[in-house]
Every structure is written in C-alpha cells, then in structure tokens.
C-alpha cells in the first residue's frame, strides 16, 4: 500500500511551504526516520523525515516550488507497486463530508449546481481577497474543482492585461521566503497602527568603546551587537515595549528576545537572540555572527527565528541615514538604525563635529502612546551615549 507524503503545517499560520531540496529522488530507497525533503516554512527550514521504509515512487513538486499545506508532494511504497491516480489519492486524503440528513429535491439540486462552484478553501480565500467571482475561473482540479493555482493564474492573466502596452523585461515569481516576507509585511501594515519616532544619538562613546575592546581584549563587536545589549537593557526599564496586542489584552513578555534583521539572497530573515539582557556582549556578538551565517546559508532552524519580542534592523552599512521600519508582527515595536555620520552639533553655545546616528522607533499605537515610547527612546539614548551596557 502506498504512503502519501503531504506538505506539513509547522504552525497555525502556515498556509504553504517551499520545496528547497529533495534528499531522495524517484527510485531511491528510504528508511523510516531518514530525511526525504527539505522545506522552508515561516522563515525556517524543516527536514521532513519519512514515516515508513520503502522506495520513493514519485515526487510531485519541483525544488523551489511553493506548495499549499496538505497537498501531496511524494508517494512512497514498494518497488514496482502500482501508483493510483493523483485524483484518487487527493480524493482519499480529502476530509469526507457528512452525509446530508435531509433529502434535497431535484429542483433544488439543479439550482445549487448552477450557483455553487467547487473550489478548495485556499482558492476561495484568495478569490475573496481579490474580489474574484469563482465562476469566471477555470478549474483544473478533480472534477473541475478550482484550486489556489487556478485563481493565481487568473490573477496573473488579469495583471498581464494591465501591463499591455508596456514592455516587461522580466517577471519574477513571488515564491518561498519572498512570499513569506510579503505576507507578513501586509499583516504588519494592515493590522498594527504604526507611529515612528526619530532621535539622534551621539555615537562617540560606542565608537571609542569598540576600539577599546579591539585593542585591549582582542574582541571585535559590531554596532548591532552593542545595540542589541543597549535595547535589551532599555526594555527591562520599559517592559511595555516588550509586549504584544492580543485582542482584549496586552501581554508583556517575561523574556527579552531580540530579533536582528538579516538580508539574504532569498529575502529578509530575523534570527532571534534569546534572553539578550542576560548574556554578556561577547556571547551576543558570537550568537549574531553564527545566526547570520546560518541565515545566509539557508540553515536556520525553527528555534532560531521563534519567540522574538523586539526587532532591530540596521541599514547604516548601506549609507542610509533614517527610515521608517515596519513592525515585525506580533511584536510591539522595531528599532531602525541609520549610519553613523559626522555632523555639526551645538554644545554649550559652541559648534562641534560629532559622529551622530539616527534611530527610528516604529511602534504599535494600540499598545503604546507617544509619551511612553519617547521615554523608552530617551533611556536608550542615555545607555548608548554613556555605553552603560551592564
């Protein structure tokens, strides 16, 4: 008897995953517990292990392909075993509907057949989001059932009509991590009323501090490393910033887990430094270095990107002075960090040239008002300028 392998659901919000790498190909033998395929889900990678021993009879998704949760991606069995049709397998995997209690008259059934369209839940959701009448979409699923892919193709066809008359150089598919980032940013922009505060900070102290660490302790740390420690300390003094909005309550987190945005070739990921307030600077620096390498090599595990309570995103290395970062849901706030640049500063009636850095704090106005958010920024400024990281 064949075994169906489906795209797993790693958490409650996951709707699709991306096939990154097949460890086993069609015809390969596989043992129970042996990795079959590597999947990207919610910014982390999962090695999906086989639940049985046998042979890979068929793989139903290509590498780098997006696959909805619950869809069959592979079939395992014995060598030479007959593979049922995909339609039959999907029908077997689909939850069976309850038998109707009341008999429906033929006339009502006839009317119903003209009104309803057979479609998957994901297809209905996507159609509703874009205001599409499913009767206009050609279904390619079993029995003409409209699938999410059918709706997606319909949307792409409509988009192609809109760009008629303009020459398109290239059409890039929104898949994998790029799709996940897009979905999360839409959630952030549409669910959290965002306010952004800007504050300039004198970076003279942390510049000198870095040089002292390098010279006397042979310890090389980045400005981001230092800011993680500074933010963690400020969050302890302002715990409301270390929270989330949960419908009818605001939940303040016990742990201070700082996410650090990392740019990769595939998109933006946010590995998390757990309990950053309790770690020495040297350990924070090492953890950020290791996690950044794992992110760029696409080796982040679910634990590496889970349970963040606050995020830092630094664009200073790209000569950006200031920007308005989007909150990383469901967190309360995110800190944007600009470049350190020499600027004229008035001090006691005299103009001095100092290395200045602009911080931008975006926060959820459902949780925090302007005054407490400003006090958090004042505390952070004091910690950075005084290099008070203990």
N, C-alpha and C positions, 0 to 999 in steps of 0.2 A: 504494500500500500504506500502510495507516495505521501510525502510530507510537504506541506506548503510553508514557505518562509515569507512572512509579511514584514512590511516596514513597521518597526516598533514605535510606540508612543512613549518617549522618555520622560515627559512631564505633561501636566494638564493643558498647557498652552500650545504644545507642539501639534502642528497640522500636517507637516511634510518634512521629509529628510532628504539629504543628497547622498547618492552613492559616490563615495570617494575612491574606493579601491576594492576590487574583488580579490580575496586571497586564494580562492579556489575557482577554477574555470569549469565549464561543462566537460563532463567525463572524469573529473578529478575525484578521488576518494576523499572522504572526510570522516573524522572520528567525532563522537559526541564530546562537546566541550571545546572543540577546535574552532578558531576564528574562521568565519565564512566571508564576511564582508565588513569593510569599514564605512561608517555612516557619519555624516555631520548632522547634528541636531542641536538647535539653540546655542550656537557658537562653541559647542564642544564636539569631540569625536567619540564614537562608540564602536567598539569591536563586537559585532554581533556573532555569538557563538552558535554552533549547531546543537540542536536538542536531540539529534539522533546520529547514529553512524550509518554511512551509506555512500552513495555516489551523487554528485551534482548532475542531475539530469538536464536541467535547463535554468538559465538565468534570464530574467525578464526585464532587466533595466541596465542601461549602459553606465559607465563611470561618468561622473559629473552630471548625472540626470537627477532632477527633482522628482520625488515620488510621494504621493499622499500617504498619510498614515493608514495602515490597514491593507494597503494594496500588496498583492503577491509579487515578490521580487525574485524568488527562486523556488525550484522544485527539486526535492531530494528523494531518492528511492534506491532500488536495486538496479544493477546494470541490465539494460535491455527491457526494463519494466515499461509497460505502455503508459504514456502520459495522457491523461484526459484532456479534453479541450479546455482552453483557458476560460471560456464562458461557463463551462460546467464547474470548474474549480471556484470561480468567483461566486457562482450561484450557491455552491456548497458553503463557502465562507461567509456569505451574507446572512445576517440575522434573519430568522424566519418570522414573518408577520403572524400575528394572532389570527386564528380563524374567526371570521365575522359571526357575530351572534345572531344578527337579523338578516334575513334574506333580502337582497336588493332586487327590485323589479327590473326586468329587461330594459324598460324605458329609461329608468334612472341610470342603469349601467351605460346605456348608449350615450346619454348626455354627459356622463362623467368621462367617457373615453374621449370626447371632443374637448373637454375643458382641461383635464389634468395632463401633465407631461411627466413621463418617467424620468427622474433625474436623481443623481446622488446628492447627499446633504451638502457636500463641498461645492457642487455645481450650483445648487440653489442659493447657498450663501454668497458665492461670487456674483451670481446674476443679480441678487438683491442689492449688493453693494454698488453695482454699476447701473442699476435700473434697467436690466435687460429682461425682455419677455422671452421666456424659455421656449415658447412655441416657434420663435424665429431661429433657434439654434438646432443644427442638425446633430442628432445623437449618433455616436459610433459605438456605444456600449452594447451589451447583450440586449436584444430585443428593441434596439433603437434608444436605449437609455442614454440620457445626456450626462456626460461626465464633466469633471472640472476642466479637463484638457479641451473638451469641445467648446466650453464657454471661453476659455483662454484664447483659442484660435479665433473665435468670433470677435473678441475684443481686438485682437491683433489685426484682423481684417478691416475692422472699422477704423483703427488707427492708421492703417495704410491709406485709406481713403482721405484722411485728414491731411496727410503729408503730400498728397498728389500735387505735382507742380513744383515741388522742392526736391532736389536730388539728395537722396540719403546715401552717405558714404558707407556706413556700416550700421547694422542693427545688433546690439549686444544683448544677449539673453540675461534676464534677471533671475539668476539661479543661486542655489547654495547660500553662502554667507551673505552675498549682496541682497538676496531676497529677505533674509532674516533681519538684516540691518534696516532695510526699507520698511518692513512691517513694524519693527519696534519703534522707529522714528515717527511713523504715523500715529502709533499709540501714544507716544510721548506728546506729540504736537496737538492731539485732539482730546486728550483726557486730563492733562495737567496744565492749569492756567499758569503760565510761566512769567516770572519777573526776573530781570537781570540787573544786578548792581555791579558797578565798576569801581575799583580802588587802586591807586598807585602805591607801590611799596618800594622803599629804598632797599636795594639788593646788595649794598656794600658789605653788610655783615655776613651774608651767606657766601658771597664770593670769597671773602677772606677766610671763612670757616672751611671751605672746600680746599683752599690752598694749604691751610694748616694740617688738615687731615692727610693730604697727599704727601706733604713734606715730613711731618713728624711721625705719622702712623702708617705710611705707605698704603693708605686706604683711599681708593678713588670712588667717589659717590657723585651721582648726577644731581641736578637741581630738583628733578622729580622725586628722587629718593628723599631729599631733605623736606620737600613739600608734603610728602606722604606723612612723615613724622609730625610736621607742624599742624597739618589738618587734623590728624588723629588726636593731638593734644587739645586743639580748639574744640573738637566735637565733644570731648569729655566735659568741657566747661559749658557747652551749649548743646545738650543732648537732644533738644527738639529738632536740630538739623540732621540728626541721625535717626530718622524715622520714616514712616510710610503712611499714606492715607488709605484707610481700609473701610470705605463705605460710611459707617456710622461711628467710626472711632479713628484716632490717630495712635499708631503703635510705635513706641520708642524702643529701639533695639538695645539690647544689653551689650552686644559685641560691637566693636568698631572695625569694620571690614572695608578697606579702601580699594576700590577698583581703579585700575590705571589703563586708560585707553591706549591701545597699541595698533598702529597701522600695519597691515599685511598686504600682500599682493592680492588676496582674495577679498579683503574688506577690513572693517574695523572690529576688533575684539576687545573685551575688557576683562583681563585676568584680575583676580582679587587677592589682596594681601590681607589675610585673616588676622584679627587681633593686632592690628598695626600699632596700636597705642602701647602694647605690652612688649614689643620687640625692640632690640637695640637697632640703631641706624645701620650698622654693618649687616645685620640679618635682613632688614628691609631691603637694602641695596642688592643683596645676593638673591633674594626671592624675586625681585623685579627683573633682574637680569635673566634668571632661569626661566621665568614665566614668559618673558618677551621672546626668548629663543624658541620656546615651545610654541608660542603663538605664530611666529614666522614660519616654523616648520610644520604647522598644522598638526601639532601633537597635544593640544590642550585637552585635558580630561574634564568631565562634568564638574568635579570638585574645584577645579582651577577657576571656574567662572561663576560659581554659585555663591549665593548669600551675601552679595555686596550690599553695603548700607550707604555708601557715598562714593562718588566717582571724581577723578581728576583727569583732565585732558590737556596736554601741553603741546601747543603749536609754535612755541618760541623758536624751535630749531628751524622752522620754515620762514623766519623773519616776520611772523605775524605779531602785530602789536596788541590787538584785542579782538574779541569775537564774542558771540552770544551762543554758548553751547546748549544743546537740547538735553533735558533731564533724561537719565537712564532709568526707565521705569522698572520697578515701582518705588525707586528711591525718592527722597525729598529734594535733593539738590546735587549740583555738579559744579565743580570749580574749573574754569578755563584759565590757562596760564599763557601769557604772551612773552615775547622776547625781552631780554634784558638789554636796554639801550641807554647810552649816556644822554642825559637831558639837563638843561639848566633848571636849578631848583633854588627858590628863595629861602634862605635860612638866616633868621635874626637880622633881616634887612640886607643881607648880602647874597649875591648870586653865586651859587656853587654848581659845579658839574658833577652829577652823581649817576651811578648805574641804577636805572629805575625799571620796574617791572609792573605791568598792569594785570591785575587779577579780575576775573569776571565770574560772579556767582549767580547762576540761574537756579531758582527755587520754586517749589510748588506753593502757590499762594493760598491753596486750600489748607495748608499746614502752617505756614509761617507768614507773618506780615513783614512789612519793610523794616520796622524798627528792630525786632529781634535778629533778623537776617543781617542788618547793618552792624549790630553789636558783635555778631559772630565774625564779621569781616574785620572789625576793629581789633578783636582778640587775635585773629590770625596775623594781621599786620604787625602787632606787637611781638608775637612769637617769632616771626620771620626776621624782623629788624633787630631783635635782641638775641637771635639764634638761641632761643630758650627751648630746647628740644627734650629736656628731661621730664 
